Amino acid sequence: MLVGPPHPISNIRPIKFYVPADETPAERTYRELREEAVAKDHEFWLNNNMHFEQGKMDFERKAIQEKGQCTIDDLSEYFAKYQTDSYDRHLAYNRYVWRRNLQMIWPSLCAWFQEIRRRRRRKMAAYAKHSEQGYFDQQADSGSVVAERIQSNSVDGIVAASGNVKIDNTAETNANTASALDGKVDRRAEKIKSYY
C-alpha cells in the first residue's frame, strides 16, 4: 500500500492499494470497497471544504464592506451559521460512513482468511523448494558419519586417547557438515525468510 501526501483542499491522503498476483475474488472485493471508500471520502471533504472556504470568503468580503473590517467575533458568527446549515449534510455523511464500515466487516474477514491461506501456501512451497535441494539429506548423512567416527574410536563407551577425538560433538558435527557440503554454506533459513 502506497500512501501519498494529503490533498491541499480535502486533506485526504491518496492510497494506492497493493494488488497481489494471486488475488482471490474475496480480496479483490474488499480492495475495491476500500478504494471506493477513499474516493467517496475525498469527494465529500473536497466539496465540503471548498463550500466552507467560499462561504467564508464571501462573509469576510461582506463584513469588510459593511464595517470596514472582519473580526474574530464576526467569523465566529459565520462558523455557527455554517455548522447549523451543514448539520444535515454531515449527519447523512456520518450515517453513510457507519453503514459502509459495517458492510465492510464480512468482506474484510473473508479477505483476511484468504491472506492467511496464501501465506501458508507460500510457506509450504518454500519448504518444498528447499527440501528438493538435498540439504536435509546431506546434513543427516554428515551426522551419522560423526556418530560412526566416535564409535570407532571408543572402546566400551570410552573414547580412545590415541584418536584425539573431542567430546564436543557440536563442533565436530559442524565441521563434518561443512566438509560434506563441499564448502557450500547452508542458508535455508535465510532463503525461506526471503520469500516473506
C-alpha positions, 0 to 999 in steps of 0.5 A: 500500500502506497500512501501519498501526501494529503490533498491541499483542499480535502486533506485526504491522503491518496492510497494506492492499494497493493494488488497481489498476483494471486488475488482471490475474488474475496480480496479483490472485493474488499480492495475495491470497497476500500478504494471506493471508500477513499474516493467517496471520502475525498469527494465529500471533504473536497466539496465540503471544504471548498463550500466552507472556504467560499462561504467564508470568503464571501462573509469576510468580503461582506463584513469588510464592506459593511464595517470596514473590517472582519473580526474574530467575533464576526467569523465566529458568527459565520462558523455557527451559521455554517455548522447549523446549515451543514448539520444535515449534510454531515449527519447523512455523511456520518450515517453513510460512513457507519453503514459502509464500515459495517458492510465492510466487516464480512468482506474484510474477514473473508479477505483476511482468511484468504491472506492467511491461506496464501501465506501458508501456501507460500510457506509450504512451497518454500519448504518444498523448494528447499527440501528438493535441494538435498540439504536435509539429506546431506546434513543427516548423512554428515551426522551419522558419519560423526556418530560412526567416527566416535564409535570407532574410536571408543572402546566400551563407551570410552573414547580412545586417547590415541584418536584425539577425538573431542567430546564436543560433538557440536563442533565436530558435527559442524565441521563434518557438515561443512566438509560434506557440503563441499564448502557450500554454506547452508542458508535455508533459513535465510532463503525461506525468510526471503520469500516473506 
